[in-house]
Amino acid sequence: MDFLRPAGWSEALAAKAAHPDAVPLTGGTDVMVELTFDRRRPERLLDLSRIPELRTWETGERTVRLGAAVPYAAVIEHLATELPALALAARTVGSPQIRNRGSVGGNLGAASPAGDSHPALLAAGAEVEAASVRGTRRIPIDAFYTGVKRNALAPDELIRAIHIERATGPQQFAKVGTRNAMVIAVCAFALALHPGAGTVRTGIGSAAPTPVRAHDAEDFLAGALAGAGAWERPGPLAPEVVRRFAELAGAACRPIDDVRGTARYRVHAIGVLARRTLDWTWDAYRKGLTPCA
């Protein structure tokens, strides 16, 4: 196995262009597990840990540009106000040691349906900045996941950053696991309210071949809120609205039976998480709380 260790971003792109099969390595929280258990044996590893720009972030007026190697711990500590759902999801990732090494960019590269950051990125509205020697492009998060552990990156591309809309309303993330910590999600759900646009976005993890949004549930809830004038005069949500939102969220799932849970349970659990996160986010909106609350 060859170990490539570029000293800068241009050198990394050149190495990836010359060796498209090289597997990127930053925190190693996914790759090293696969190597240890002999699930993967690539001919080359491309170590990106010497490239400092991948570990920086910039907070703009409307978006946050998050370097691909920014660890979860930094998101929790520094970006909970701007990216509340992502910060909540980051808190559920592994142990403190893993949160200090693992990154959103690594989660995207692995593209596992159970990745904790994916529902939050879908709900918030994100774009993946992909780069190669040919140039840079942005991939909308909705188009990034193409199959089980597959993504829209070209063989010669690397993830440079993730551009995520700053929260303009309450956001929430919740997941079900076989225990409270150090666990892969049985299923996960994220919800973000976007009051300025009068829209709702969701994200579902570990309940379909790829992370997905519950589009019908989003449209239904946005329509119900607009029809009742609830954005301007927020009051209690009607029970039938909450119930229907949960049903539509469950209907968006295409789960399987596996060692962590059955397909039937996942559909049920997503409905429960949808109800809970809607209660939490709407209660926060009614109280005028900041997005991070």
C-alpha positions in Angstrom: 0.0 0.0 0.0 1.4 3.4 -1.0 1.0 6.3 1.4 0.7 9.7 -0.4 1.1 12.8 1.9 0.8 16.1 0.0 2.0 19.3 1.7 -0.6 21.6 0.1 -3.9 21.6 -1.6 -2.6 21.9 -5.2 -0.3 19.0 -4.5 -3.2 17.0 -3.2 -5.3 17.6 -6.3 -2.4 16.6 -8.5 -2.0 13.4 -6.5 -5.7 12.6 -6.8 -5.6 13.3 -10.6 -2.6 11.0 -11.0 -4.1 8.3 -8.7 -7.9 8.5 -8.9 -8.1 5.3 -6.8 -6.3 6.9 -3.8 -8.6 6.9 -0.8 -8.6 10.3 1.1 -7.6 10.1 4.7 -8.1 12.9 7.3 -9.4 11.8 10.7 -9.4 8.2 9.8 -12.5 7.4 11.9 -14.1 5.5 8.9 -11.1 4.4 6.8 -9.0 3.0 9.6 -11.9 0.9 10.9 -12.3 -0.6 7.4 -8.5 -1.3 7.2 -8.4 -2.9 10.7 -11.2 -5.3 9.9 -9.9 -6.0 6.4 -13.1 -4.7 4.8 -11.1 -2.6 2.4 -7.5 -2.8 1.1 -6.8 0.1 -1.2 -3.6 0.4 -3.1 -3.1 4.0 -2.0 -4.0 6.3 0.8 -4.0 10.0 0.3 -3.3 11.7 3.6 -4.8 15.3 3.8 -3.9 16.0 7.4 -1.0 18.4 6.5 -3.3 20.8 4.7 -4.4 23.4 7.3 -7.0 25.2 5.1 -9.2 22.1 5.3 -9.5 22.6 9.1 -10.8 26.2 8.9 -14.2 27.8 8.6 -15.7 31.1 7.6 -19.0 32.6 8.9 -20.6 34.8 6.3 -23.8 36.8 6.4 -25.9 33.9 5.0 -23.7 30.8 5.0 -21.0 29.0 6.8 -18.1 27.7 4.7 -16.9 24.6 6.6 -13.5 23.1 5.7 -13.8 19.4 4.9 -11.5 18.4 7.8 -13.0 20.6 10.5 -13.7 18.2 13.4 -17.1 17.7 15.0 -15.7 19.1 18.2 -15.2 22.4 16.6 -18.7 22.5 15.2 -20.1 21.8 18.6 -17.9 24.5 20.3 -18.0 27.3 17.7 -20.9 26.9 15.4 -23.9 25.8 17.5 -25.7 29.1 16.9 -25.1 29.2 13.1 -25.6 25.4 12.5 -27.7 24.1 15.4 -28.9 20.9 13.8 -25.4 20.0 12.7 -24.0 20.8 16.2 -26.7 18.5 17.7 -25.9 15.7 15.3 -22.1 16.2 16.0 -22.8 15.6 19.7 -24.1 12.1 19.0 -21.0 11.1 17.0 -18.9 8.4 18.8 -16.7 9.4 21.7 -14.8 12.7 22.5 -11.8 11.2 20.8 -13.7 10.5 17.6 -15.4 13.9 17.7 -11.9 15.4 17.8 -10.8 13.5 14.7 -13.9 12.9 12.6 -15.3 15.5 10.2 -18.3 16.4 8.2 -16.2 16.1 5.0 -15.2 12.6 5.9 -18.8 11.7 6.7 -19.8 13.0 3.2 -17.0 11.1 1.5 -18.1 7.8 3.1 -21.7 8.6 2.2 -23.1 5.9 4.6 -26.9 6.1 4.9 -26.4 6.1 8.7 -23.9 9.0 8.8 -25.0 11.4 11.5 -24.3 14.7 9.7 -26.4 13.9 6.6 -29.9 14.6 7.9 -28.8 17.9 9.4 -27.1 19.0 6.1 -30.2 18.1 4.2 -32.5 20.0 6.6 -30.2 23.1 6.7 -29.6 23.3 3.0 -26.0 22.7 2.0 -23.7 22.5 -1.0 -20.6 20.4 -1.3 -17.5 22.2 -2.8 -15.7 19.6 -4.9 -12.4 20.4 -6.5 -10.0 18.8 -8.9 -7.2 20.0 -11.2 -10.0 20.7 -13.7 -11.6 23.3 -11.4 -14.1 23.7 -8.6 -17.9 23.0 -8.6 -20.6 23.0 -6.0 -22.9 20.0 -5.6 -26.3 20.6 -3.9 -26.7 18.3 -1.0 -29.9 16.8 -2.5 -27.9 15.6 -5.5 -24.8 14.4 -3.6 -25.9 11.0 -2.5 -26.2 8.6 -5.4 -26.5 5.2 -3.7 -25.4 3.1 -0.7 -22.0 4.6 0.2 -21.8 6.3 -3.2 -21.7 10.0 -3.9 -21.5 12.4 -6.9 -17.8 13.0 -6.7 -15.8 12.3 -9.8 -12.8 9.9 -9.4 -10.3 12.8 -9.5 -12.3 15.1 -7.1 -11.8 15.9 -3.4 -14.2 17.6 -1.0 -12.7 21.0 -0.1 -15.5 22.5 1.9 -19.2 22.4 2.7 -21.3 25.6 2.4 -24.3 25.5 4.8 -27.0 28.1 5.2 -27.0 29.8 8.6 -30.0 29.0 10.7 -32.8 31.6 10.5 -35.2 29.6 12.7 -35.1 26.7 15.1 -33.6 23.4 14.1 -33.5 20.0 15.7 -31.8 16.6 15.3 -32.7 13.3 17.0 -31.7 9.7 16.4 -32.5 6.2 17.7 -29.8 3.8 18.6 -29.3 0.6 20.5 -27.7 2.7 23.4 -27.2 6.3 24.2 -23.6 6.7 23.0 -21.0 5.2 20.7 -23.7 3.8 18.4 -24.6 3.8 14.7 -28.1 5.2 14.1 -31.0 2.8 13.7 -32.6 5.9 12.2 -32.3 9.7 12.5 -34.3 12.7 11.7 -33.5 16.5 11.4 -35.9 19.3 11.0 -35.3 23.0 10.2 -37.7 25.9 10.1 -37.0 28.6 7.6 -39.4 31.4 8.6 -38.1 34.0 6.2 -38.9 31.8 3.2 -41.9 30.2 4.9 -40.5 26.8 4.2 -39.6 23.6 6.1 -36.8 21.2 5.4 -36.2 17.7 6.7 -33.5 15.1 6.6 -33.8 11.3 7.3 -30.9 9.0 7.9 -30.5 5.2 8.0 -34.0 4.6 6.7 -33.4 4.4 2.9 -30.5 3.5 0.6 -29.3 7.1 0.9 -30.1 10.0 3.2 -33.4 11.5 2.0 -35.8 14.4 2.6 -39.4 14.0 3.4 -40.7 16.3 0.6 -44.4 15.6 1.0 -44.1 16.2 4.8 -42.3 19.5 4.2 -44.8 20.7 1.7 -47.8 19.7 3.9 -46.4 21.4 7.0 -45.4 24.6 5.2 -48.8 24.8 3.6 -50.6 24.2 6.9 -48.5 26.9 8.6 -49.1 29.4 5.8 -52.8 28.6 5.6 -53.2 29.3 9.3 -51.1 32.4 9.3 -48.9 30.7 11.9 -45.6 32.1 10.8 -46.9 35.6 11.7 -49.1 34.5 14.7 -47.6 31.3 16.0 -49.9 29.3 18.2 -50.3 25.7 19.2 -50.2 23.3 16.3 -53.3 21.3 15.6 -52.9 17.6 16.6 -54.0 16.5 13.2 -51.2 18.6 11.6 -48.6 17.0 13.8 -50.0 13.5 13.1 -50.1 14.0 9.4 -46.6 15.4 9.3 -45.3 12.3 11.1 -47.2 10.0 8.8 -45.7 11.7 5.7 -42.3 11.6 7.2 -42.6 7.8 7.7 -43.9 7.4 4.2 -40.7 8.9 2.8 -38.6 6.0 4.2 -37.5 3.0 2.2 -35.8 1.0 5.0 -34.5 -2.6 5.2 -34.3 -5.2 8.0 -30.8 -5.5 9.4 -29.1 -6.3 12.7 -29.9 -2.9 14.1 -33.7 -2.9 13.5 -36.5 -3.9 11.2 -37.9 -1.9 8.3 -41.2 -1.6 10.1 -39.6 -0.3 13.3 -37.7 2.3 11.4 -40.8 3.7 9.7 -42.5 3.9 13.1 -39.4 5.5 14.8 -39.1 8.1 12.1 -42.7 9.1 12.7 -42.0 9.4 16.4 -38.9 11.5 15.8 -40.8 13.7 13.3 -43.4 14.5 15.9 -40.9 15.2 18.7 -38.6 17.4 16.6 -41.7 19.3 15.3 -42.9 19.9 18.9 -39.4 21.1 19.9 -38.8 23.4 17.0 -42.3 24.9 17.0 -42.2 25.5 20.7 -38.9 27.3 20.3 -40.3 29.4 17.4 -43.4 30.4 19.4 -41.2 31.5 22.3 -39.0 33.5 20.0 -35.9 31.6 21.0 -32.7 31.9 19.0 -31.9 29.1 16.5 -29.3 27.4 18.8 -32.0 26.9 21.4 
